[in-house]
Amino acid sequence: MSRWLAAGVLTTLLLGPVAAAHAASMCDIDGRPVQPADPASIAGKSGVLRCKDPATGRLLRESTYDGGQELGLARTFHPDGKLRRAAYRAEPGGERAVAEFSARGQLTFLRCADKPLLDPAVDDRRLCGFEKTASTVELFDDKGVLRSRVVYVQGRRQRAESLYDNGKVASLEEFSGNQRIERQFSSSGVKRRESVSVLLDRNRSVRQRTLEYSERGWLVRDQRWDLNGELLRDDSYYTVNGQPKTKFAYNGAGADRAVDVIEYFENGQRAAEGRFLAPASAPLLPVGLHRRFNDRGALVGEISYDDKGQLQQERRWDDAGQLLQSEPAAAAAAKPPSQ
């Protein structure tokens, strides 16, 4: 979960004491006493709900009910009267837009709809970028520390960055055309992960590529998927020098799905190569010819499998290229594991 989103979740959790306060506050719907925490108390009722602090009479909550259902704009307030939360609810879908504020009056969470809905409580026309220019929104925690910056255009989030305590970027999310790009960084500023997804609609996306980096910033893994979510490549790299470690290349579908695998030594030489059947939710099954090499690139081993993964023949060579072993399937299978 990103830090900017976590800040909003934390703020939502902090509303728990307020909900408890409502139970002890004086609430009514158009003058008729109710208890919002008791569904039977508000069942079938329509009108404006108001909850007040019984000690001071200060307004703590205000919303509209229609047949026992809370709809439209709802507001809650801090004990000093400052706005705590504004939300717009519609059915189906529930809450469409939300803005939350700390006791300092700073914005801590914002969710925009496809049009302004929070006026007059909150100017979400400006905050959500429904005017001529994009809107950059800063979100703070309850201590007043800046935690994230979000850019909105016509209610859509175009860019969002969350911040570490030291002010450096912890994560960054950007939208470009039909792509969403997400990046994560260490507290020292080194990029550790990047992922690219293709957006299918406002709420759905398909992952296309994920890159992972070491603490030194070297690429250590590169994964790619097709538009159906099928893995195409999965490559890893040594953290000590950035050289390739393994390469997995997938092709085919269903029972015919297969993967070609190449392993490497740290010096960049191939260590092994072979093909495996790779149907979904099944272990890899070796097929065809599998080869192994020494760290100078010389062939030192060969094993052949049939199309059902049964071993057919095994051969081994020493580093000088001298054949050490050549056995058919029956002899190779009969050898003890130590050989």
For each residue, the residues with C-beta under 8 A, 3 or more apart:
1: 5 6 9
2: 5 6 148 160 162 170 171 173
3: 6 7 147 148 162 163 164 170 171
4: 7 8 139 147 148 150 160 161 162
5: 1 2 8 9 162
6: 1 2 3 9 10 162
7: 3 4 10 11 108 109 139 140 141 147 148
8: 4 5 11 12 100 108 109 110 111 139
9: 1 5 6 12 13
10: 6 7 13 14 141 142
11: 7 8 14 15 100 102 108 109 142
12: 8 9 15 100 109
13: 9 10 16
14: 10 11 17 18 142
15: 11 12 18 19 76 84 85
16: 13 19 20
17: 14 20 21
18: 14 15 21 22 60 76 84
19: 15 16 22 23 37
20: 16 17 23 24
21: 17 18 24 25 53 60
22: 18 19 25 27 36 37 51 60 61
23: 19 20 35 37
24: 20 21 54
25: 21 22 51 52 53 54 60 61
26: 33 51 52 54
27: 22 33 34 35 36 49 50 51 52 61
28: 31 32 33 34 49 50
29: 32 34 42 45 46 47 48 49 65
30: 47 48
31: 28
32: 28 29 45 47
33: 26 27 28
34: 27 28 29 38 41 42 45 49
35: 23 27 38 41 42
36: 22 27 41 42 49 51 61
37: 19 22 23
38: 34 35 41 42
39: 42 43 68
40: 43
41: 34 35 36 38
42: 29 34 35 36 38 39 45 49 65 68
43: 39 40 68
44: 67 68
45: 29 32 34 42 65 67 68
46: 29 65 66 67 68
47: 29 30 32 64 65
48: 29 30 62 63 64 65
49: 27 28 29 34 36 42 61 62 63 64 65 70
50: 27 28 59 61 62
51: 22 25 26 27 36 59 60 61 62
52: 25 26 27 57 58 59 60
53: 21 25 56 57 58 60 79
54: 24 25 26 57
55:
56: 53
57: 52 53 54
58: 52 53 77 79 80 81
59: 50 51 52 62 77 81
60: 18 21 22 25 51 52 53 76 77 79
61: 22 25 27 36 49 50 51 74 75 76 77
62: 48 49 50 51 59 74 75
63: 48 49 70 72 73 74 75
64: 47 48 49 70 71 72 73 74
65: 29 42 45 46 47 48 49 68 69 70 71
66: 46 69 71
67: 44 45 46
68: 39 42 43 44 45 46 65
69: 65 66 91
70: 49 63 64 65 74 89
71: 64 65 66 89 90 91
72: 63 64 88 89 90
73: 63 64 86 87 88 117 118 121
74: 61 62 63 64 70 85 86 87 88 89
75: 61 62 63 83 85 86 121
76: 15 18 60 61 83 84 85
77: 58 59 60 61 81 82 83 84
78: 81 82 83 84 101 103
79: 53 58 60
80: 58 103
81: 58 59 77 78
82: 77 78 101 103 105
83: 75 76 77 78 86 101 105 121 122
84: 15 18 76 77 78 100 101
85: 15 74 75 76 98 99 100 101
86: 73 74 75 83 98 99 118 121 122
87: 73 74 95 97 98 99 118
88: 72 73 74 95 96 97 98 113 117 118
89: 70 71 72 74 94 95 96
90: 71 72 93 94 96
91: 69 71 94
92:
93: 90 96
94: 89 90 91
95: 87 88 89 98 111
96: 88 89 90 93 113 117
97: 87 88 111 112 113 117 118 124 128
98: 85 86 87 88 95 109 110 111
99: 85 86 87 107 109 110 111 118 121 122 124 127
100: 8 11 12 84 85 107 108 109 110
101: 78 82 83 84 85 105 106 107 108
102: 11 105 106 108 140 141 142 144
103: 78 80 82 142
104: 140 142 144
105: 82 83 101 102
106: 101 102 140 144
107: 99 100 101 110 127 137 138 139 140
108: 7 8 11 100 101 102 139 140 141 142
109: 7 8 11 12 98 99 100 139
110: 8 98 99 100 107 124 127 128 137 139 150
111: 8 95 97 98 99
112: 97 124 127 128 129 152 155 156 157
113: 88 96 97 116 117 124 128 155
114: 154 155
115: 130 155
116: 113 119 124 125 128 130
117: 73 88 96 97 113 124
118: 73 86 87 88 97 99 121 122 123 124
119: 116 122 123 124 125
120:
121: 73 75 83 86 99 118
122: 83 86 99 118 119 127
123: 118 119 126 127
124: 97 99 110 112 113 116 117 118 119 127 128 130
125: 116 119 128 130 131
126: 123 129 130 131 135
127: 99 107 110 112 122 123 124 135 137 152
128: 97 110 112 113 116 124 125 135 152 154 155
129: 112 126 133 134 135 151 152 153 154 155 156
130: 115 116 124 125 126 154 155
131: 125 126 135
132:
133: 129
134: 129 151 152 153 158
135: 126 127 128 129 131 151 152 153
136: 149 150 151
137: 107 110 127 149 150 151 152
138: 107 146 148 149
139: 4 7 8 107 108 109 110 146 147 148 149 150
140: 7 102 104 106 107 108 144 145 146 147
141: 7 10 102 108 144 145 147
142: 10 11 14 102 103 104 108
143:
144: 102 104 106 140 141
145: 140 141 165
146: 138 139 140 149 163 167
147: 3 4 7 139 140 141 162 163
148: 2 3 4 7 138 139 160 161 162 163
149: 136 137 138 139 146 159 160 161 163
150: 4 110 136 137 139 157 159 160 161
151: 129 134 135 136 137 157 158 159 160
152: 112 127 128 129 134 135 137 155 156 157 158
153: 129 134 135 156 158
154: 114 128 129 130
155: 112 113 114 115 128 129 130 152
156: 112 129 152 153 175 202
157: 112 150 151 152 160 173 175
158: 134 151 152 153 174 175
159: 149 150 151 172 173 174 175
160: 2 4 148 149 150 151 157 172 173
161: 4 148 149 150 169 170 171 172 173
162: 2 3 4 5 6 147 148 169 170 171
163: 3 146 147 148 149 167 168 169 170
164: 3 167 168 169 170 187
165: 145
166: 187
167: 146 163 164
168: 163 164 185 187 188 189
169: 161 162 163 164 172 185 189
170: 2 3 161 162 163 164 184 185 187
171: 2 3 161 162 182 183 184 185
172: 159 160 161 169 182 183 184 185
173: 2 157 159 160 161 180 181 182 183
174: 158 159 180 181
175: 156 157 158 159 179 180 181 199
176: 179 181
177:
178: 198 199
179: 175 176 196 197 198 199 208
180: 173 174 175 196 197 198 199 205
181: 173 174 175 176 194 195 196
182: 171 172 173 193 194 195 196 197
183: 171 172 173 191 193 194
184: 170 171 172 191 192 193 194
185: 168 169 170 171 172 189 190 191 192
186: 189 190 192 215
187: 164 166 168 170
188: 168
189: 168 169 185 186
190: 185 186 213 215 216 217
191: 183 184 185 194 213 217
192: 184 185 186 212 213 215
193: 182 183 184 210 211 212 213
194: 181 182 183 184 191 210 211 213
195: 181 182 207 209 210 211
196: 179 180 181 182 207 208 209 210
197: 179 180 182 205 206 207 208
198: 178 179 180 205 206 208 227
199: 175 178 179 180 202 204 205
200: 204 205 206
201: 204
202: 156 199
203:
204: 199 200 201
205: 180 197 198 199 200
206: 197 198 200 225 227 228 229
207: 195 196 197 210 225 229
208: 179 196 197 198 224 225 227
209: 195 196 222 223 224 225
210: 193 194 195 196 207 221 222 223
211: 193 194 195 219 221 222 223
212: 192 193 219 220 221 222
213: 190 191 192 193 194 217 218 219 220
214: 217 218 219 220 239
215: 186 190 192
216: 190 239
217: 190 191 213 214
218: 213 214 237 239 242
219: 211 212 213 214 222 237 242
220: 212 213 214 236 237 238 239
221: 210 211 212 234 235 236 237
222: 209 210 211 212 219 233 234 235 236 237
223: 209 210 211 231 233 234 235
224: 208 209 231 232 233 234
225: 206 207 208 209 229 230 231 232
226: 229 230 232
227: 198 206 208
228: 206
229: 206 207 225 226
230: 225 226 250 253 257
231: 223 224 225 234 248 250
232: 224 225 226 249 250
233: 222 223 224 247 248 249 250
234: 221 222 223 224 231 246 247 248 250
235: 221 222 223 244 246 247 248
236: 220 221 222 244 245 246
237: 218 219 220 221 222 242 243 244 245
238: 220 241 242 243 244 245 266
239: 214 216 218 220 242
240: 266
241: 238 266
242: 218 219 237 238 239
243: 237 238 264 266 267 268
244: 235 236 237 238 247 262 264 268
245: 236 237 238 263 264
246: 234 235 236 261 262 263 264
247: 233 234 235 244 261 262 264
248: 231 233 234 235 259 260 261
249: 232 233 259 260 261
250: 230 231 232 233 234 257 258 259 278
251: 257 258 259 260
252: 256 257 258
253: 230 256 257
254: 257 279 280
255: 277 279
256: 252 253 277 279
257: 230 250 251 252 253 254 277 278 279 280
258: 250 251 252 275 276 277 278 287
259: 248 249 250 251 275 276 278 284
260: 248 249 251 273 274 275
261: 246 247 248 249 272 273 274 275 276
262: 244 246 247 270 272 273
263: 245 246 270 271 272 273
264: 243 244 245 246 247 268 269 270 271
265: 268 269 270 271 295
266: 238 240 241 243
267: 243 295
268: 243 244 264 265
269: 264 265 293 294 295 296 297
270: 262 263 264 265 273 293 297
271: 263 264 265 292 293 295
272: 261 262 263 290 291 292 293
273: 260 261 262 263 270 290 291
274: 260 261 286 288 289 290 291
275: 258 259 260 261 286 287 288 290
276: 258 259 261 284 285 286 287
277: 255 256 257 258 282 284 285 287 309
278: 250 257 258 259 282 284 285
279: 254 255 256 257 282
280: 254 257
281:
282: 277 278 279 285
283:
284: 259 276 277 278
285: 276 277 278 282 308 309
286: 274 275 276 290 303 305 309
287: 258 275 276 277 305 306 307 308 309
288: 274 275 304 305
289: 274 302 303 304 305
290: 272 273 274 275 286 302 303 304 305
291: 272 273 274 299 301 302
292: 271 272 299 300 301 302
293: 269 270 271 272 297 298 299 300
294: 269 297 298 300 319
295: 265 267 269 271
296: 269 319
297: 269 270 293 294
298: 293 294 317 319 321
299: 291 292 293 302 317 321
300: 292 293 294 316 317 318 319
301: 291 292 314 315 316 317
302: 289 290 291 292 299 313 314 315 316
303: 286 289 290 311 313 314 315 332
304: 288 289 290 311 312 313 314
305: 286 287 288 289 290 309 310 311 312
306: 287 309 310 312
307: 287
308: 285 287
309: 277 285 286 287 305 306
310: 305 306 329
311: 303 304 305 314 329 332 333
312: 304 305 306 328 329
313: 302 303 304 326 327 328 329 332
314: 301 302 303 304 311 325 326 327 332
315: 301 302 303 323 325 326 327
316: 300 301 302 323 324 325
317: 298 299 300 301 321 322 323 324
318: 300 321 322 324
319: 294 296 298 300
320:
321: 298 299 317 318
322: 317 318
323: 315 316 317 326
324: 316 317 318
325: 314 315 316
326: 313 314 315 323
327: 313 314 315 331 332 335
328: 312 313 331 332
329: 310 311 312 313 332 333
330: 333 334
331: 327 328 334 335
332: 303 311 313 314 327 328 329 335
333: 311 329 330
334: 330 331
335: 327 331 332 339
336: 339
337:
338:
339: 335 336
